[in-house]
Amino acid sequence: MCPYCGLPQERVATIEHDWVLLEPDMAPLAHLVPAEYRWIETSDGRVAVYGVCPAEPFQRCRIEHRLACPEQSLPDLWPWLTSLRGENARQAERLNEPEPPHAPEEWPDAG
């Protein structure tokens, strides 16, 4: 879980034997993501930064959660990422909403 927004992150091993926290279930087209932020999954399940420019037209990549985290400030480099951050902000708010009050066992007679 992200300590900033409370949303899940996916901890993935890198080819350098480090770890990176990626946005779960998100694989945008690589050409939409700046080269230094593209993480490509290798056949063994690890990831590596994919700095190839230009990227292959249909190549998918992963992004770090910190880029999509609604609680961390970043410049608006990509409109689609801004939309994702907005949606994540709404999800984080819904996680923290209190439960609605329970209905009474018996409703009053309103006539």
Secondary structure as GFF3:
##gff-version 3
##sequence-region A 1 111
A	DSSP	beta_strand	10	13	.	.	.	ID=ss1
A	DSSP	beta_strand	19	22	.	.	.	ID=ss2
A	DSSP	three_ten_helix	30	32	.	.	.	ID=ss3
A	DSSP	three_ten_helix	35	37	.	.	.	ID=ss4
A	DSSP	beta_strand	39	41	.	.	.	ID=ss5
A	DSSP	beta_strand	47	49	.	.	.	ID=ss6
A	DSSP	alpha_helix	65	68	.	.	.	ID=ss7
A	DSSP	alpha_helix	79	96	.	.	.	ID=ss8
###
